Amino acid sequence: GFKALNDTLGHPAGDQALRQVAALLDESRLADDTFRIGGDEFAILMPKTCRTDAELAATRLCDLIAEIGMSDGSLGASFGVAEGEDDPAALHAMADERLLAAKDRLYRRPR
């Protein structure tokens, strides 16, 4: 939804929303580390957190992110959870694949 924010309210509004999302993610759980990995994509490292709990936390964050957007709720979030790998590149690939699957379900796109 950042493109819609930028197109409708201008880039300063989109930048502000991006900063708000970053702060929300960074402050969500003190044990976690949050990183912006590009554009409007973030990664959150959740040590000692099982997949179910990570998905619950991500769902809660998605709900909070929706409150940041325009009044029509156009700002949203999708997530992919990865676990069980020691290799950071493998974890990133797993999370990215699951994120793409979530977006496909959200936008009802066939894979």
Helices and strands as residue ranges (DSSP letters): H 2-9, H 11-27, E 33-38, E 41-45, H 51-68, H 88-106
